C-alpha cells in the first residue's frame, strides 16, 4: 500500500485530491503540502528516514504551476537522489507532458481530476513501487485500465484534417506529422511518443488506439510498449532467446507473444 504526499497550492483542489486518495484502499496514508518549500521539507525528511522509515513517501502527486518552484523543478531536484519517491503530475495544463515523462513520471493526470482517472494513476504507482495491493474485491471498480479516449487534439484525423497526418501539440502550437514519417511509437501512460527521423512528438492517445487505427497502414505491435511501422524495420535479431528489431538507430525488444507473428509478417513482406 502506498504512502502519498499530494502537493498543490490551491487549498480546495488539494483537499479534493486528498479526499480521493484517502478513499482508495491502495493508499495507506495521504498527506498534503500547499507549496514547494513544505513539499521539499517533507520529502527530505522521507529520504532521510529511508524507504521503510516512519516518514517514508512512496509517491508524490504533484501540481506543476505553483508559486516559487514549480512541480517540474521539484521533480528535477528529486531525480538527483538514489531512491526518490515516484512522481505523478496532476495539472490543468497539457503542454508539459513531454517534460514530465522525460523526468520519468509515472503518470500525468489532467484537472479537473476524475476519480476513475486518479484510480488508474494509483494503480500504476502501485505497480512501479512494488507495494502490495489489497485484494481485488477491495479496489474500486474505477481502478482498472480506462477505455481509450477517442477525441481531442491527439486524434489522428477528423473532418477538417488529412487522414494521413496526426496532430501534435506543444506549447500551444499544433503541428501535423505525416504518419508515413513515423518509424515507431512508444507507450507512455495515456500518451504515446511518436518517433520520426527528425525527433519525437508526444500525443495524448493510448498506444492501443493507434494500434487499431493504424493496422491498415502497416503498423504492428511488437511489445506492450512499442508499435512499429513494418516497412521501417531494418533488422530482426534472435540472440539467446531474445528477439529484437532495429529501426534506424533504435533497437527495440520484441515480446515472446509477438515474435513469431512478426517473423512471419517480415518473411511474407520479403517474398512480396
C-alpha positions in Angstrom: 0.0 0.0 0.0 1.2 3.5 -0.9 2.3 6.4 1.4 1.4 9.5 -0.6 2.2 13.2 -0.5 -0.1 15.5 -2.5 1.2 19.0 -3.4 -1.0 21.8 -4.7 -1.0 25.5 -3.7 -4.8 25.8 -4.3 -6.4 24.6 -1.0 -9.7 23.4 -2.4 -8.0 21.4 -5.1 -5.6 19.9 -2.6 -8.4 18.9 -0.2 -10.3 17.3 -3.0 -7.3 15.4 -4.2 -6.5 14.2 -0.6 -10.1 13.1 -0.2 -10.0 11.0 -3.4 -6.6 9.5 -2.5 -7.7 8.6 1.1 -10.8 6.9 -0.3 -8.6 4.5 -2.3 -7.9 1.2 -0.3 -4.4 1.0 -2.0 -3.4 4.2 -0.3 -2.1 3.7 3.3 -1.7 7.4 4.1 -2.1 10.6 2.2 -0.7 13.9 3.5 -0.8 17.3 1.8 1.6 20.2 1.2 0.5 23.6 0.0 3.7 24.8 -1.5 7.1 23.7 -2.9 9.0 24.6 0.3 6.8 22.5 2.5 6.8 19.6 0.0 10.6 19.6 -0.2 10.9 19.6 3.6 8.6 16.6 3.9 10.3 14.8 1.0 13.8 15.4 2.5 12.6 14.0 5.8 11.2 11.0 4.0 14.5 10.4 2.2 16.5 10.7 5.4 14.0 8.2 7.1 14.6 5.7 4.3 12.0 3.9 2.1 10.7 1.8 5.1 11.0 4.5 7.7 8.2 6.1 9.6 8.3 9.2 7.4 8.7 7.3 4.1 6.9 8.5 0.9 6.3 6.2 -2.0 4.7 8.6 -4.5 4.2 12.4 -4.8 1.1 13.7 -6.6 2.5 17.0 -7.8 0.9 20.1 -9.3 3.1 21.9 -11.9 2.1 25.6 -11.6 2.9 26.8 -8.1 4.3 29.9 -6.6 8.1 29.7 -6.3 9.4 26.4 -7.5 7.3 24.5 -10.0 6.4 20.9 -9.9 8.9 20.3 -12.7 11.6 22.0 -10.6 10.8 19.7 -7.7 10.9 16.6 -9.9 14.3 17.6 -11.3 15.7 18.0 -7.8 14.4 14.6 -6.8 16.0 13.0 -9.9 19.4 13.6 -8.3 18.7 11.2 -5.4 19.4 7.5 -5.5 15.9 6.3 -4.5 13.5 9.2 -4.8 9.7 8.8 -4.5 7.7 8.2 -7.6 6.1 11.2 -9.3 2.5 11.6 -10.6 1.8 15.1 -12.1 -1.6 16.5 -11.5 -2.1 19.6 -13.6 -4.6 21.7 -15.7 -2.0 22.1 -18.5 -1.4 19.6 -21.2 1.7 21.3 -22.6 4.1 19.9 -20.0 3.6 16.2 -20.7 6.9 15.9 -22.7 9.0 17.3 -19.8 7.0 15.2 -17.3 7.7 11.9 -19.0 11.3 12.9 -19.6 11.6 13.2 -15.8 10.3 9.6 -15.5 6.8 10.5 -14.2 4.6 7.5 -13.5 1.5 9.3 -14.9 0.2 12.7 -16.0 -3.3 13.4 -14.7 -5.3 16.4 -16.0 -7.5 18.6 -13.9 -10.4 18.5 -13.1 -9.4 15.2 -11.7 -11.8 12.3 -12.4 -11.9 9.7 -9.7 -11.5 6.8 -12.2 -8.5 8.5 -13.8 -6.9 9.1 -10.4 -7.5 5.4 -9.5 -5.6 4.4 -12.6 -2.7 6.6 -11.6 -2.7 4.9 -8.2 -2.7 1.5 -9.9 0.4 2.5 -11.9 2.2 3.8 -8.9 1.5 0.6 -7.0 2.9 -1.4 -9.9 6.1 0.6 -10.1 6.6 0.9 -6.4 6.3 -2.9 -5.7 4.0 -2.1 -2.8 1.4 -4.8 -2.2 -2.2 -4.1 -3.2 -5.3 -5.1 -1.2 -7.4 -7.9 -2.5 -9.1 -7.2 -5.9 -12.5 -7.0 -4.3 -11.4 -4.1 -2.1 -10.2 -2.0 -5.1 -12.8 0.5 -6.5 -14.3 -0.5 -9.8 -12.8 2.6 -11.4 -9.3 1.3 -10.8 -8.8 -1.0 -13.9 -7.5 0.4 -17.2 -9.6 3.1 -18.7 -11.0 2.9 -22.2 -9.0 4.9 -24.8 -10.0 8.5 -25.3 -11.5 8.9 -28.8 -11.5 12.6 -29.2 -9.3 15.6 -28.6 -6.2 17.2 -30.1 -4.5 13.9 -30.4 -7.0 12.3 -32.7 -5.2 11.3 -35.9 -7.8 12.6 -38.3 -11.1 14.5 -38.4 -13.5 16.2 -40.8 -11.0 19.0 -41.4 -7.8 17.1 -41.2 -6.0 14.9 -43.8 -6.3 11.2 -42.8 -2.6 10.6 -43.5 -1.5 13.0 -40.7 -1.7 13.2 -37.0 -1.9 16.4 -35.0 0.7 17.0 -32.2 0.6 20.0 -29.9 3.4 21.6 -28.0 3.4 24.9 -26.2 0.0 25.9 -27.8 1.3 25.3 -31.3 -0.3 22.5 -33.3 1.7 20.7 -36.0 0.7 17.9 -38.4 3.0 15.0 -38.7 2.7 12.6 -41.7 2.0 9.1 -40.5 4.4 7.8 -43.2 7.2 9.6 -41.4 6.7 7.7 -38.1 9.1 4.8 -37.6 7.7 3.6 -34.3 5.5 4.6 -31.4 6.3 4.2 -27.7 3.6 4.0 -24.9 3.9 6.5 -22.1 0.8 6.1 -19.9 -2.2 7.5 -21.6 0.1 9.2 -24.1 2.2 7.9 -27.0 5.5 9.2 -28.2 5.8 9.2 -32.0 9.4 8.7 -33.2 10.4 10.1 -36.6 13.7 10.6 -38.3 13.6 14.3 -37.1 12.8 13.7 -33.5 9.8 12.6 -31.3 6.4 14.0 -30.5 4.0 13.2 -27.6 0.3 12.9 -28.3 -2.5 12.3 -25.8 -3.8 9.0 -27.1 -3.1 5.4 -25.9 -0.9 3.0 -27.9 -3.8 0.5 -28.2 -5.9 3.1 -30.0 -3.1 3.8 -32.5 -2.6 0.1 -33.0 -6.2 -0.3 -34.0 -6.3 2.7 -36.3 -3.0 2.2 -38.0 -3.0 -1.6 -38.6 -4.0 -1.0 -42.2 -1.0 1.4 -42.6 1.5 -1.4 -41.7 2.0 -0.7 -38.1 2.4 -3.8 -35.9 2.6 -4.4 -32.2 5.9 -5.9 -31.1 5.7 -5.3 -27.4 3.3 -3.8 -24.8 5.3 -0.6 -25.1 6.0 -0.4 -28.9 4.2 -0.2 -32.2 6.4 -0.3 -35.2 6.0 0.5 -38.9 6.7 -2.8 -40.6 8.5 -1.1 -43.5 10.9 0.7 -41.2 12.4 -2.4 -39.7 16.0 -2.7 -40.8 17.0 -5.9 -39.0 15.5 -8.7 -36.9 17.8 -10.4 -34.5 17.4 -13.5 -32.3 20.0 -13.8 -29.6 19.9 -16.2 -26.6 16.1 -16.5 -26.9 15.6 -12.7 -27.0 14.2 -11.1 -30.2 15.0 -7.5 -31.1 14.4 -5.3 -34.1 16.5 -2.4 -35.3 14.5 0.6 -36.5 17.0 3.2 -37.6 19.3 3.9 -34.7 16.9 2.3 -32.2 17.0 -1.3 -31.0 13.6 -2.5 -29.7 12.8 -5.7 -27.9 10.1 -7.9 -29.2 8.0 -9.8 -26.7 7.6 -13.6 -27.0 3.9 -13.4 -27.8 4.6 -11.1 -30.8 7.9 -12.6 -32.0 6.5 -15.5 -34.2 3.8 -13.3 -35.8 6.4 -10.6 -36.6 8.8 -13.0 -38.2 6.0 -14.3 -40.4 5.0 -10.8 -41.4 8.6 -9.9 -42.3 9.0 -13.1 -44.3 5.8 -12.6 -46.3 6.8 -9.0 -46.9 10.3 -10.0 -48.2 8.7 -12.5 -50.5 6.3 -10.0 -51.9 
